[in-house]
Amino acid sequence: MRPQARVSRPLGPTRRPGPRLATPRSLRKCSGEPMRRPEGRGPRGARNPYPAGAAGRSRGGRSLFGDRSLLVIHFWAPWAPQCAQMNDVMAELAKEHREVSFVKLEAEAVPEVSEKYEIISVPTFLFFKNSQKIDRLDGAHAPELTKKVQRHASSGSFPPSANEHLKEDLNLRLKKLTHAAPCMLFMKGTPQEPRCGFSKQMVEILHKHNIQFSSFDIFSDEEVRQGLKTYSNWPTYPQLYVSGELIGGLDIIKELEASEELDTICPKAPKLEERLKVLTNKASVMLFMKGNKQEAKCGFSKQILEILNSTGVEYETFDILEDEEVRQGLKAYSNWPTYPQLYVKGELVGGLDIVKVRTLYPLPCSTDKWDTFGNHHCTLNGNFGVVGLLFSPAS
């Protein structure tokens, strides 16, 4: 089972005196428990899975931060079960990647370090190579951690000429990202879950003015996070772009809002009614539910999925939990107060109870057949059975 991505409890005080993240010696002093078992055999008779030096100590008397190999630091907290789960993941990775050094650092024990690297939740992983931070991962994402370790472990140290090419490639990527949508917001977190106060205020302003925008979570890509500061010559986040051009950060957006210029610069989102009409007609059969086809998030949605799946009818879903505007607006649009809601060719069929009734007591449709016992059959989409769910033009 995949562990949760974030821990809701905030980290402790960030101004408490603490040692700097400068040498492996300070790491041992801060964490008190490096990610390393004593030499010999560990639990269940297994050998020590951590390679030499994985506890954060120097090799040959040199600082591990100056080593050309990959260093992965896990900022953790003893009260977070996700951290314990990710420790197990790191132990397995250490077995596979003996050339990589893994260190765990208790975030609350080193507040200055946590503040410096903007550690706001645990678990968080930082990746270092050649004394430089090269990547970051926030949250308990085992597959993503594995991918990052494999990628960085396999990539070597690049000569200056290669670094120049990499910089050119990054600039091209940043150009594409800033042009990915007419209005692009680079922020900490997502619009649904901002991870800093400035990003939250920015999202609130854009929503208030009904501005249509896409977003990029800078916590998901350390290369973009650092590179965009140079690319835009703007050192902080959030950053708002329109047609690939930087508009500014939160202060600038507030000024534009106050001068009533914001509405003329940023593209407007379509009216809600127009958007709902497009969504309900996105597929011939559309189900608005809590969750998706793979994972229903309420019992009613689960039941209606089972009914639809049993008919063999092709349909698409929309997760109302991911869009509060649609969730509330569709109730008024359809004059139907609950979910799930099923639509056929843009017209509301009803909720779970209506679908159950239609299944048991179908109305005639052009493809219907009746057997010798008087049972009704619907052959729509090649499905022949006593299903009777009416998804035909004559319904």
Protein Blocks (a to p, Z undefined) as FASTA:
>chain_A
ZZdfbdfbdcddfkbccdddfbfklmmmmnopacbddehjdehhiacfbdghklopaeeh
iafklpcbdcddddddfklmklmmmmmmmmmmmmmmmmbccddddfklmmmlmmmnopab
dcdddddeehiafbdcedjdfklmmmmmmmmmmpccddfklmmmmmmmmmmmmmmmmmmp
mbdcddehjfklccbfklmmmmmmmmmnopacddddfklomklmmmmmmmnopabdcddd
eehiafbdfklmmmmmmnommmmmpccdddfklmmmmmmmmpmbdcddeddfklccbfkl
mmmmmmmmmnopacddddfklomklmmmmmmmnopabdcdddeehiafbdfklmmmmmmm
ccddfkbccdfkopacdfehhiacdfkpacbfkZZ
